[in-house]
Amino acid sequence: DGRNEDEGEELTLAFQFKVPKRATCARFLWTARNRPELASRVAHVTTPAGWMAYRLTGDVVLGIGDASGIFPIDADTLVYDENMLQTFDNLVGNADIPSIRD
């Protein structure tokens, strides 16, 4: 699905870090802009593996590999970059849509 290609390019420019259109953050940004009624209902952003872990344990957890497919990971700290998270929230620009960090 290429609907979010522009968002991938926009995030790549904003982060100065390659964000492919298949990245979850690019897809979520497209959804926030084009289907805000759906994006506002999101409780957690995860992967199929993360969903299974949640269903089995009740914990919202992701491995570093899965997490890096959702949002860029800082290679030094192995966590999401706070400045990129804030930039992403600003690009979403809708207080009714939860932050991707939640």
Beta strands, then each sheet from edge to edge (+ up, - down):
end
